[in-house]
Amino acid sequence: MIVCYLRSSSLSTLDFCEQKFFLQYNLSFQDKTNKKALMGTITHKALQVLGDKKLCLNRGNKSFTDDELGRLSLEDCDNIEKITSKSFEYYTSHEPDVNLDNSSLRTCTKWVHKAIEYNDGLLDPRNQNVFATEEYFDFEVDEPWAKYCYNIGGEKIEGRLAIKGTVDLIVKHDEKYYEILDYKTGKRINWATGEEKTLESLQSDTQLLFYYYALKNMYPDYDFGVSIFYINSGGLFSMCFDDQDYVKAESILKKNFQYI
């Protein structure tokens, strides 16, 4: 199989089903979005808007433009029902085959309220020192093992493995310490094994290590904590990663890259 980049989602797919990885990441067959996944996307967008409001305030602006929802005022962002509804309208219009109704909208709105009301608003983005929302990363791994060379249709393709992804929220705690926060609306289980994820197992979670590795490459002078917030399945779990975890993350990337 050909592999030029990895995402945390592609590693999860590989772990779950190698044939699915081949179909999706080599032959470009894409899964159809299902109801629960789309509802998760809608909830994520509403929470992102709340984080963007905080960034807007920090910059002294009165409004900002969201790529999907358009121009939003600071007042708009305090109306949870309104921003969830706008998110719902956008994503359902782009995924008309997914059968979401008013009951689905009410559930998404409930999830957003549940997230921002958790522990007296502890994780409400408007109450945090937001550094970035939906932080995108895409860079090559500068290690000898990350080189590849493929012959495709008589053409030689060379390069280095890239890693790509997006972090939901980054919170600044002080000049050196930041926290990566990932939202989950689904169940707290390992989909490949069916086992419930615990704090202990999350310390070795591929996605969280992947995010830590990426952000340490982007901001090498910063220290990062990594938290995952299961809105509907257990609340907040926070991990303290260090240099050994960075090495562990790179080892996972190397092992999977070479295996593929």
C-alpha positions in Angstrom: 0.0 0.0 0.0 1.0 3.6 -0.6 1.2 6.0 2.4 2.4 9.6 2.1 0.7 11.0 5.2 -1.0 9.8 8.3 -3.8 11.3 10.4 -5.0 10.1 13.8 -8.2 9.0 12.0 -6.3 7.0 9.5 -4.4 5.2 12.3 -7.6 4.4 14.0 -9.0 3.1 10.7 -5.9 0.9 10.2 -6.3 -0.5 13.7 -10.0 -1.2 13.2 -9.8 -2.7 9.7 -6.9 -2.8 7.3 -9.1 -3.4 4.3 -11.1 -0.3 5.1 -7.8 1.7 5.4 -6.8 0.4 1.9 -10.2 1.3 0.4 -10.3 4.7 2.0 -6.7 6.0 1.9 -5.5 4.2 -1.3 -8.5 3.9 -3.5 -10.3 7.1 -2.1 -13.6 5.4 -1.2 -15.2 7.5 1.5 -17.6 6.5 4.2 -21.0 8.2 4.2 -21.6 10.4 7.1 -24.0 8.9 9.6 -26.4 10.5 12.0 -24.3 10.4 15.1 -21.2 11.6 13.3 -23.0 14.6 11.8 -24.6 15.5 15.2 -21.0 15.5 16.6 -19.8 17.8 13.9 -22.7 20.2 14.6 -21.9 20.2 18.3 -18.2 20.8 17.6 -18.9 23.8 15.4 -21.1 25.4 18.0 -18.3 25.0 20.6 -15.8 26.3 18.1 -17.9 29.4 17.6 -17.7 30.0 21.4 -13.9 29.7 21.3 -13.8 32.1 18.3 -15.9 34.6 20.3 -13.2 34.6 23.0 -10.5 35.2 20.4 -12.5 38.0 18.9 -12.9 39.6 22.3 -9.1 39.3 23.0 -8.4 41.1 19.7 -10.8 43.9 20.5 -13.2 43.1 17.6 -17.0 43.1 17.6 -17.6 40.4 15.1 -15.8 37.7 13.1 -16.4 35.5 10.0 -16.8 31.7 10.3 -16.0 29.8 7.2 -19.2 27.8 7.3 -21.7 30.0 9.3 -20.7 33.5 7.9 -20.4 36.7 9.8 -21.2 36.4 13.5 -21.5 39.2 16.1 -20.4 38.7 19.8 -24.1 38.9 20.7 -24.9 36.0 18.3 -22.3 33.8 20.2 -24.1 34.1 23.5 -27.3 32.6 22.0 -26.5 28.8 22.2 -29.8 27.9 20.5 -29.1 30.3 17.6 -25.5 29.2 16.9 -26.4 25.5 17.2 -29.3 26.0 14.8 -27.1 27.8 12.3 -24.6 25.0 12.5 -27.4 22.4 12.1 -28.8 24.2 9.1 -25.4 24.4 7.4 -24.3 20.8 7.9 -27.7 19.2 7.1 -27.9 21.3 3.9 -24.6 19.8 2.9 -25.5 16.3 4.0 -29.1 16.0 2.8 -29.0 12.1 2.8 -28.5 12.1 6.6 -31.9 12.1 8.2 -31.7 14.7 11.0 -34.9 16.3 12.3 -35.9 18.8 15.0 -35.3 16.1 17.6 -31.7 15.8 16.5 -31.4 19.6 16.7 -32.7 19.6 20.3 -30.2 16.8 21.1 -27.3 18.8 19.7 -28.4 21.9 21.6 -28.5 19.8 24.8 -25.0 18.5 24.2 -23.6 22.0 23.7 -25.3 23.1 27.0 -24.0 20.0 28.7 -20.5 20.8 27.6 -20.4 24.5 28.6 -22.2 23.8 31.9 -19.8 21.0 33.0 -18.2 21.7 36.4 -19.8 25.2 36.6 -18.5 26.3 33.2 -15.0 25.1 33.6 -14.8 24.0 29.9 -16.9 26.7 28.4 -14.5 28.2 25.8 -15.7 31.7 26.7 -14.3 31.1 30.2 -10.9 30.0 29.0 -7.8 31.8 27.7 -8.2 30.5 24.2 -5.0 30.3 22.1 -6.5 28.7 19.0 -9.5 26.9 17.7 -9.4 24.2 15.1 -5.6 24.4 14.9 -4.6 22.7 11.6 -1.2 21.0 11.2 0.5 19.5 8.2 4.2 18.9 8.2 6.8 16.3 7.1 8.5 14.1 9.7 12.2 15.0 9.4 13.6 11.6 10.2 15.5 9.0 8.0 12.8 6.4 8.6 10.1 8.7 7.2 11.4 8.7 3.6 9.4 6.9 1.0 9.9 6.1 -2.7 7.1 4.7 -4.9 7.0 3.8 -8.6 3.5 4.8 -9.8 2.7 4.4 -13.5 6.4 4.5 -14.4 6.9 7.7 -12.4 9.1 7.8 -9.3 7.5 9.5 -6.3 9.8 10.4 -3.4 9.2 12.4 -0.2 8.8 12.1 3.5 5.9 11.0 5.6 3.6 13.9 6.5 1.2 14.1 9.4 -2.0 16.0 9.2 -4.9 16.8 11.5 -6.8 19.4 13.4 -6.9 20.1 17.2 -10.3 21.3 18.5 -9.1 23.8 21.1 -5.8 25.0 22.6 -5.9 26.8 25.9 -3.0 29.0 27.2 -2.3 28.6 30.9 0.9 30.7 31.0 3.7 31.7 28.7 5.1 28.2 28.5 2.2 25.8 29.3 -0.7 25.1 27.0 -3.5 22.6 27.0 -4.8 20.6 24.0 -8.5 19.9 24.4 -10.4 17.4 22.3 -14.2 17.1 22.4 -16.0 13.8 22.0 -19.8 13.4 21.8 -19.7 9.6 21.3 -19.0 6.7 23.6 -15.8 6.3 25.6 -14.7 3.1 23.9 -11.9 1.7 21.7 -13.8 1.0 18.5 -11.3 -1.6 17.5 -11.6 -3.7 20.7 -14.9 -2.6 22.2 -13.2 -1.9 25.5 -14.0 1.2 27.6 -11.2 3.8 27.6 -9.8 4.5 31.1 -7.4 7.2 32.3 -4.7 4.6 32.2 -5.4 3.5 28.6 -5.8 7.2 27.5 -2.2 7.7 28.6 -1.2 5.5 25.6 -4.0 6.6 23.3 -2.7 7.0 19.7 -4.8 10.1 18.9 -3.8 12.0 22.0 -0.1 11.1 21.6 -0.4 12.1 17.9 -1.8 15.5 18.8 1.0 16.0 21.4 3.7 15.0 18.9 2.2 17.4 16.3 2.0 20.4 18.6 5.4 19.9 20.1 6.8 20.0 16.5 4.8 23.2 15.8 5.7 24.9 19.1 8.9 23.2 20.4 9.4 25.8 23.2 6.0 25.1 24.8 4.9 22.4 27.1 1.5 20.8 26.5 -1.0 19.0 28.5 -3.6 16.9 26.7 -7.2 16.6 27.7 -10.2 14.7 26.2 -13.7 15.7 27.1 -16.3 13.0 26.7 -19.4 15.2 26.8 -21.8 12.3 27.1 -19.6 9.5 28.5 -17.6 10.3 31.6 -16.5 13.9 31.4 -12.9 15.2 31.4 -9.7 13.2 31.3 -6.4 15.0 31.4 -2.9 13.6 30.6 0.5 14.9 31.4 2.8 14.0 28.5 6.6 14.4 28.4 9.7 13.6 26.3 9.2 9.9 26.7 5.6 10.2 25.3 7.0 12.2 22.4 9.3 9.3 21.7 6.4 6.9 22.1 4.3 8.8 19.6 7.1 8.8 17.1 7.6 5.1 17.6 3.9 4.5 16.8 4.1 6.6 13.7 7.3 4.7 12.5 5.8 1.3 13.3 2.6 2.0 11.4 4.3 3.7 8.5 6.7 0.8 8.0 3.9 -1.7 8.4 1.7 -0.1 5.8 
